[in-house]
Amino acid sequence: MPLIIVAVGILVLLLLIMGLKLNTFISLIIVSFGVAISLGIPLGEIVASIEKGLGGTLGHLALIFGLGAMLGKLIADSGGAQRIAMTLVNKFGEKNIQWAVVVSSFIIGVALFFEVGLVLLIPIVFAISKELKLSILYLGIPMAAALSVTHGFLPPHPGPTVIAGEYGANLGEVLLYGFIIAIPTVLLAGPLFTKLAKKLVPESFTKTGNIASLGEQKVYKLEDTPGFGISVFTAMLPVILMSIATIITLLQKTMGFADNSFLAIIRFIGDASISMLISILVAIYTMGLARNIPIKTVMQSCTTAITQIGMMLLIIGGGGAFKQVLIDGGVGDYVAELFKGTTLSPVLLAWIIAAILRIALGSATVAALTTAGLVIPLLGQSDVNLALVVLATGAGSLIASHVNDAGFWMFKEYFGLSMKETFATWTLLETIISVSGLAFILLLSTVV
């Protein structure tokens, strides 16, 4: 019965968002109340449950997410992202242009959220393809693959950051293992998949696309942008700090040397929130003050970044409320009981649940959060590596993007594709990322 209630709740959510065009946050809160009542949570406890889910999720995420958005905006507004992309294009040369797009999109994708990265990089891809007389899709698929992989697997992106908090996983480990999985996944879903897509829908590679909806793009003279080295360093700084702390902690566990003040300081600096705070302070200097940009202008970029993610934060909070209702209503325990004694790995189970919810709901973040509500009670029965369960949930939440996902329509419109062509390129691309990501996670689980 609890699973039927959840299924009905998801159908109602789809109806509210797609049928009645209701705001996603409002829809999530309505469904959370409805599911809570149906699961028999006492009326006096429902509001507390929803507040706990919303506050707990945003409490963990808001600092990292907010500072991450500011960091990305400063790199974009200063022209740092353009410098990274154009320098790599020039270094790799025309023959290896796809690899230049993959590497630059990956670096930029670490710092910028998916939608922001897409809007920033598409005009650059269009300009390069026009100059070199190449198909926009030939460069667009590798770009989208790199952005999608970083979005699904690497903190400080909302999905992996939120899920790590819910599962109690070490964010540094998620980042480290995420990188190990992300690199081969990008290679498969980017340059290699482009060859397959060209055979499946050759006509889509003749399309010219349309980016008029993006408005007038801010294009910088390369000499007016920050240097390549400092731009890459600023974009990757949170990753560097978190990775150093994680590697040192893993070495400490493996080699068994005693704890001391130096290690405590390293762990403190490597904490996700502190890493992001240090990175934003560095970015204010490297992307702004060092280039004689007034502090007022730099702060305007930070303010704009926060206003742009306000609704996204609320939607993630709404997803957290829905997750908490599932836990407090006993759905997670019911699922745990259902799979008691099963030989199915929690890694595989998390991926399956997230994949089903992604196909039904469209939103990768909401699918991942709902999965957390169902999977958390299972984790107590297993000694599985929590970072790998985080990544499996992220991989499952990327699968088969279709008409109920905003990314599907963005890709379709920008590249001027038909529905069939979008399914054969974008939907298939996301599925390859999801399935190959799972394969690499299962492979990694045999080692860690």
C-alpha positions as CSV (number, residue, x, y, z in Angstrom):
1,M,0.0,0.0,0.0
2,P,2.7,2.6,0.8
3,L,4.3,2.2,-2.7
4,I,0.9,2.6,-4.3
5,I,0.4,5.9,-2.3
6,V,3.9,7.1,-3.5
7,A,3.0,6.1,-7.2
8,V,-0.3,8.1,-7.0
9,G,1.6,11.0,-5.4
10,I,4.1,11.0,-8.3
11,L,1.2,10.9,-10.9
12,V,-0.5,13.8,-9.1
13,L,2.9,15.7,-9.2
14,L,3.2,15.1,-12.9
15,L,-0.4,16.3,-13.4
16,L,0.1,19.5,-11.4
17,I,3.4,20.4,-13.1
18,M,2.8,19.3,-16.7
19,G,-1.0,19.3,-16.9
20,L,-2.0,22.4,-14.8
21,K,1.4,24.1,-15.4
22,L,1.7,24.8,-11.6
23,N,5.0,25.9,-10.2
24,T,7.2,22.9,-9.3
25,F,7.8,24.0,-5.7
26,I,4.1,24.6,-5.0
27,S,3.3,21.2,-6.6
28,L,5.9,19.4,-4.4
29,I,4.5,21.0,-1.2
30,I,0.9,20.1,-2.2
31,V,1.9,16.5,-3.0
32,S,3.9,16.2,0.2
33,F,0.9,17.2,2.3
34,G,-1.4,14.8,0.3
35,V,1.1,11.8,0.6
36,A,1.7,12.6,4.3
37,I,-2.1,12.4,5.1
38,S,-2.5,9.2,2.9
39,L,0.4,7.5,4.8
40,G,-1.3,8.2,8.1
41,I,1.1,10.7,9.6
42,P,-0.8,12.4,12.4
43,L,-2.1,15.8,11.3
44,G,-0.3,17.6,14.1
45,E,3.1,16.2,12.8
46,I,2.8,16.8,9.1
47,V,3.9,20.5,9.1
48,A,6.8,19.6,11.3
49,S,7.8,16.8,9.0
50,I,7.7,19.0,5.9
51,E,9.6,21.8,7.7
52,K,12.3,19.3,8.8
53,G,12.7,18.0,5.3
54,L,12.9,21.5,3.8
55,G,15.2,22.9,6.4
56,G,17.4,19.9,6.7
57,T,18.0,19.8,2.9
58,L,18.6,23.5,2.5
59,G,20.6,23.8,5.7
60,H,23.2,21.4,4.3
61,L,23.0,22.8,0.7
62,A,22.4,26.5,0.8
63,L,25.9,27.6,1.8
64,I,27.7,25.4,-0.7
65,F,25.1,26.0,-3.5
66,G,25.0,29.8,-2.9
67,L,28.8,30.3,-2.9
68,G,29.1,27.9,-5.9
69,A,26.6,30.0,-7.9
70,M,28.6,33.2,-7.0
71,L,31.9,31.5,-8.0
72,G,30.5,30.4,-11.4
73,K,29.0,33.9,-12.1
74,L,32.3,35.7,-11.3
75,I,34.2,33.4,-13.7
76,A,31.6,33.9,-16.4
77,D,31.2,37.7,-16.0
78,S,35.0,38.3,-16.0
79,G,35.4,36.4,-19.2
80,G,37.4,33.7,-17.5
81,A,35.2,30.9,-18.9
82,Q,35.7,32.3,-22.4
83,R,39.4,32.4,-21.9
84,I,39.5,28.8,-20.8
85,A,37.4,27.7,-23.8
86,M,39.3,29.7,-26.5
87,T,42.8,28.9,-25.1
88,L,42.1,25.2,-25.2
89,V,40.6,25.5,-28.7
90,N,43.7,27.2,-29.9
91,K,46.0,24.7,-28.2
92,F,44.3,21.6,-29.4
93,G,43.9,22.8,-33.0
94,E,41.2,22.2,-35.6
95,K,42.0,18.4,-35.8
96,N,41.3,17.8,-32.1
97,I,38.6,20.4,-31.7
98,Q,36.1,18.0,-30.0
99,W,38.7,17.2,-27.3
100,A,39.2,21.0,-26.7
101,V,35.4,21.4,-26.3
102,V,35.3,18.4,-23.9
103,V,38.2,19.6,-21.7
104,S,37.0,23.2,-21.6
105,S,33.3,22.2,-20.9
106,F,34.5,19.9,-18.1
107,I,36.6,22.6,-16.4
108,I,33.8,25.2,-16.8
109,G,31.2,22.6,-15.8
110,V,32.9,22.0,-12.5
111,A,32.4,25.6,-11.5
112,L,29.1,26.4,-13.3
113,F,25.7,24.8,-12.9
114,F,24.3,22.9,-16.0
115,E,21.9,25.6,-17.3
116,V,24.4,28.4,-16.7
117,G,27.2,26.4,-18.4
118,L,24.9,25.6,-21.4
119,V,23.9,29.2,-21.9
120,L,27.5,30.4,-21.6
121,L,29.1,27.7,-23.8
122,I,26.5,27.4,-26.6
123,P,27.4,30.8,-28.2
124,I,31.1,29.8,-28.1
125,V,30.3,26.5,-29.8
126,F,28.3,28.3,-32.4
127,A,31.1,30.7,-33.1
128,I,33.8,28.0,-33.4
129,S,31.6,25.8,-35.6
130,K,30.9,28.8,-37.9
131,E,34.6,29.7,-38.1
132,L,35.8,26.1,-38.8
133,K,32.7,25.2,-40.9
134,L,31.8,22.3,-38.6
135,S,28.4,21.0,-37.6
136,I,27.2,22.7,-34.3
137,L,26.0,19.3,-33.1
138,Y,29.5,17.8,-33.7
139,L,30.7,20.2,-31.0
140,G,27.4,20.4,-29.1
141,I,27.2,16.8,-28.0
142,P,30.7,16.6,-26.4
143,M,29.9,20.0,-24.7
144,A,26.5,18.7,-23.3
145,A,28.1,15.4,-22.2
146,A,30.8,17.2,-20.2
147,L,28.3,19.6,-18.6
148,S,25.8,16.8,-17.8
149,V,28.5,14.5,-16.2
150,T,29.8,17.3,-13.9
151,H,26.2,18.2,-13.0
152,G,25.4,14.6,-12.1
153,F,28.6,13.4,-10.4
154,L,30.6,16.3,-9.0
155,P,30.0,18.6,-6.0
156,P,29.3,21.5,-5.6
157,H,26.5,20.7,-8.0
158,P,23.1,20.4,-6.3
159,G,22.4,16.7,-7.0
160,P,25.5,15.0,-5.6
161,T,25.9,17.7,-2.8
162,V,22.3,17.1,-1.6
163,I,22.4,13.3,-1.8
164,A,25.8,13.2,0.0
165,G,24.2,15.2,2.9
166,E,21.2,12.9,3.0
167,Y,23.2,9.7,3.1
168,G,25.9,11.1,5.4
169,A,28.6,10.5,2.8
170,N,32.0,12.3,2.8
171,L,31.7,15.0,0.2
172,G,35.4,14.9,-0.6
173,E,35.2,11.1,-1.3
174,V,32.2,11.8,-3.6
175,L,34.3,14.3,-5.4
176,L,37.3,12.0,-5.7
177,Y,35.4,8.9,-6.9
178,G,33.1,11.2,-9.0
179,F,36.2,12.4,-11.0
180,I,37.4,8.8,-11.5
181,I,33.9,7.9,-12.9
182,A,33.3,11.2,-14.7
183,I,36.4,11.1,-17.0
184,P,35.7,7.8,-18.9
185,T,32.0,8.5,-18.9
186,V,32.6,11.9,-20.7
187,L,34.8,10.2,-23.3
188,L,32.1,7.6,-24.0
189,A,29.1,10.0,-24.0
190,G,31.0,12.8,-25.8
191,P,33.4,12.2,-28.8
192,L,32.6,8.5,-29.1
193,F,28.8,8.9,-29.0
194,T,29.0,11.7,-31.5
195,K,30.1,9.1,-34.1
196,L,27.1,6.9,-33.4
197,A,24.7,9.8,-33.4
198,K,26.0,10.8,-36.8
199,K,25.0,7.4,-38.1
200,L,21.6,7.3,-36.3
201,V,20.4,10.8,-37.4
202,P,22.8,12.2,-40.0
203,E,20.3,14.9,-41.0
204,S,20.6,16.5,-37.5
205,F,24.2,17.3,-38.2
206,T,23.2,19.6,-41.0
207,K,21.0,21.9,-38.7
208,T,22.1,25.4,-38.1
209,G,20.4,25.9,-34.7
210,N,19.0,29.1,-33.2
211,I,20.3,30.9,-30.1
212,A,18.4,34.2,-30.6
213,S,16.5,33.4,-27.4
214,L,19.7,33.7,-25.4
215,G,19.8,37.4,-26.3
216,E,22.9,39.4,-27.0
217,Q,26.0,37.6,-25.8
218,K,28.7,39.4,-23.9
219,V,31.8,38.7,-26.0
220,Y,35.2,39.8,-24.7
221,K,38.5,40.5,-26.5
222,L,40.8,37.7,-25.3
223,E,43.4,40.2,-24.1
224,D,40.7,41.8,-21.8
225,T,40.0,38.5,-20.0
226,P,41.9,37.0,-17.0
227,G,44.9,34.7,-17.9
228,F,44.2,31.0,-18.7
229,G,46.2,29.7,-15.7
230,I,44.5,31.9,-13.1
231,S,41.0,31.2,-14.7
232,V,41.5,27.4,-14.4
233,F,42.9,27.7,-10.9
234,T,40.0,29.8,-9.7
235,A,37.4,27.4,-11.3
236,M,39.1,24.3,-9.9
237,L,40.1,25.6,-6.5
238,P,37.2,24.1,-4.5
239,V,38.0,20.8,-6.2
240,I,41.7,21.1,-5.3
241,L,41.1,21.9,-1.7
242,M,38.5,19.1,-1.1
243,S,40.6,16.6,-3.0
244,I,43.7,17.3,-1.0
245,A,41.8,16.9,2.3
246,T,40.2,13.7,1.1
247,I,43.4,12.1,-0.1
248,I,45.2,12.9,3.1
249,T,42.3,11.5,5.2
250,L,42.3,8.3,3.1
251,L,46.1,8.0,3.5
252,Q,45.7,8.5,7.3
253,K,43.1,5.7,7.5
254,T,45.2,3.4,5.3
255,M,48.6,4.0,7.0
256,G,47.2,4.5,10.4
257,F,49.2,7.5,11.5
258,A,48.0,9.5,14.5
259,D,45.8,12.5,14.3
260,N,47.3,16.0,14.9
261,S,46.6,19.7,14.6
262,F,48.0,19.9,11.1
263,L,45.6,17.2,9.8
264,A,42.7,18.9,11.6
265,I,43.4,22.2,9.8
266,I,43.7,20.3,6.4
267,R,40.3,18.7,7.1
268,F,38.8,22.1,8.1
269,I,40.0,23.8,4.9
270,G,38.9,20.8,2.8
271,D,35.3,20.9,4.2
272,A,33.0,21.7,1.3
273,S,31.6,24.9,2.9
274,I,35.1,26.3,3.8
275,S,36.5,25.3,0.4
276,M,33.8,27.2,-1.3
277,L,34.2,30.3,1.0
278,I,38.0,30.4,0.3
279,S,37.4,29.9,-3.4
280,I,34.9,32.8,-3.6
281,L,37.3,35.1,-1.8
282,V,40.1,34.1,-4.2
283,A,37.7,34.7,-7.2
284,I,36.7,38.2,-5.9
285,Y,40.4,39.1,-6.1
286,T,41.5,37.1,-9.3
287,M,38.4,37.7,-11.4
288,G,37.7,41.2,-10.1
289,L,39.9,43.3,-7.9
290,A,43.2,42.2,-9.5
291,R,41.8,43.4,-12.9
292,N,40.8,46.8,-11.5
293,I,37.1,45.9,-11.5
294,P,35.3,47.9,-8.7
295,I,34.1,45.8,-5.7
296,K,30.6,47.2,-6.3
297,T,30.5,45.6,-9.8
298,V,32.0,42.3,-8.4
299,M,29.3,42.2,-5.7
300,Q,26.6,42.9,-8.4
301,S,27.6,39.6,-10.1
302,C,27.3,37.8,-6.8
303,T,23.9,39.2,-6.1
304,T,22.7,38.3,-9.6
305,A,23.9,34.8,-9.1
306,I,21.8,34.3,-5.9
307,T,18.6,35.8,-7.5
308,Q,19.0,33.3,-10.4
309,I,19.1,30.3,-8.1
310,G,16.3,31.3,-5.7
311,M,13.6,29.2,-7.2
312,M,16.0,26.3,-7.7
313,L,16.7,26.3,-4.0
314,L,13.0,26.3,-3.2
315,I,12.4,23.3,-5.6
316,I,15.3,21.4,-3.9
317,G,13.8,22.3,-0.5
318,G,10.4,21.0,-1.8
319,G,12.1,17.8,-2.9
320,G,13.6,17.5,0.6
321,A,10.1,17.9,2.2
322,F,8.7,15.1,0.0
323,K,11.7,12.9,0.9
324,Q,11.1,13.5,4.7
325,V,7.4,12.6,4.3
326,L,8.3,9.3,2.7
327,I,10.7,8.6,5.6
328,D,8.3,9.7,8.4
329,G,5.4,7.9,6.7
330,G,7.4,4.6,6.8
331,V,7.8,4.2,3.1
332,G,11.6,3.8,3.4
333,D,11.2,1.2,6.1
334,Y,8.6,-0.6,3.9
335,V,11.1,-0.7,1.0
336,A,13.9,-1.9,3.4
337,E,11.6,-4.7,4.6
338,L,10.8,-5.6,1.0
339,F,14.4,-6.0,0.1
340,K,15.5,-7.6,3.4
341,G,17.9,-10.4,2.7
342,T,18.2,-9.5,-0.9
343,T,21.5,-9.9,-2.7
344,L,20.8,-6.8,-4.7
345,S,23.5,-4.2,-4.0
346,P,22.3,-0.8,-2.5
347,V,24.3,0.8,-5.3
348,L,22.3,-0.9,-8.0
349,L,19.0,-0.5,-6.1
350,A,19.6,3.3,-5.6
351,W,20.3,3.6,-9.4
352,I,17.1,1.7,-10.4
353,I,14.8,3.7,-8.1
354,A,16.4,7.0,-9.2
355,A,16.1,6.0,-12.9
356,I,12.4,5.2,-12.5
357,L,11.7,8.4,-10.7
358,R,13.7,10.5,-13.2
359,I,11.7,9.1,-16.1
360,A,8.5,9.8,-14.2
361,L,9.3,13.2,-12.8
362,G,11.8,14.8,-15.2
363,S,13.8,16.7,-12.5
364,A,17.1,14.9,-11.8
365,T,17.4,16.7,-8.3
366,V,13.8,15.8,-7.2
367,A,14.3,12.2,-8.4
368,A,17.5,11.9,-6.5
369,L,16.0,13.4,-3.3
370,T,12.9,11.1,-3.5
371,T,15.3,8.1,-4.0
372,A,17.1,9.2,-0.8
373,G,13.8,8.9,1.2
374,L,13.4,5.3,0.0
375,V,17.0,4.2,0.2
376,I,18.3,5.6,3.5
377,P,16.7,2.9,5.7
378,L,18.4,0.2,3.5
379,L,21.9,1.7,4.2
380,G,21.8,0.5,7.8
381,Q,21.7,-3.1,6.6
382,S,24.8,-2.8,4.5
383,D,28.5,-1.8,4.8
384,V,28.4,-0.3,1.3
385,N,30.6,2.7,0.5
386,L,28.2,5.7,0.9
387,A,30.0,7.8,-1.7
388,L,29.3,5.2,-4.3
389,V,25.6,5.1,-3.4
390,V,25.6,8.9,-3.8
391,L,27.1,8.5,-7.3
392,A,24.7,5.7,-8.3
393,T,21.8,7.8,-7.3
394,G,23.2,10.7,-9.3
395,A,23.7,8.4,-12.3
396,G,20.2,7.0,-12.1
397,S,18.7,10.5,-11.9
398,L,20.3,11.4,-15.3
399,I,18.7,8.7,-17.4
400,A,16.4,9.1,-20.4
401,S,15.8,12.9,-20.3
402,H,12.6,13.4,-22.3
403,V,9.6,15.8,-22.7
404,N,9.2,16.4,-18.9
405,D,12.7,17.8,-18.5
406,A,13.7,21.4,-19.2
407,G,17.1,20.2,-20.5
408,F,15.4,18.3,-23.3
409,W,13.7,21.4,-24.7
410,M,16.7,23.6,-24.3
411,F,18.9,21.2,-26.3
412,K,16.1,20.8,-28.9
413,E,15.5,24.5,-29.5
414,Y,19.2,25.7,-29.4
415,F,20.3,23.1,-31.9
416,G,17.2,23.3,-34.1
417,L,16.3,19.6,-33.9
418,S,13.1,17.7,-34.4
419,M,11.6,15.6,-31.6
420,K,13.0,12.4,-33.2
421,E,16.4,13.9,-33.5
422,T,16.4,15.2,-29.9
423,F,15.5,11.7,-28.6
424,A,18.3,10.2,-30.8
425,T,20.9,12.7,-29.5
426,W,20.0,14.3,-26.2
427,T,17.9,11.5,-24.6
428,L,20.3,8.8,-25.8
429,L,23.3,10.9,-24.6
430,E,21.8,11.1,-21.0
431,T,21.1,7.4,-21.0
432,I,24.6,6.5,-22.0
433,I,25.9,8.8,-19.2
434,S,23.6,7.1,-16.7
435,V,24.3,3.5,-17.7
436,S,28.1,3.8,-18.3
437,G,28.3,5.8,-15.0
438,L,26.7,2.9,-13.2
439,A,29.0,0.4,-14.9
440,F,32.1,2.4,-13.7
441,I,30.7,2.8,-10.2
442,L,30.1,-1.0,-9.9
443,L,33.7,-1.5,-11.2
444,L,35.0,0.9,-8.6
445,S,33.1,-0.8,-5.9
446,T,35.3,-3.9,-6.3
447,V,38.3,-1.8,-5.3
448,V,37.1,0.6,-2.6
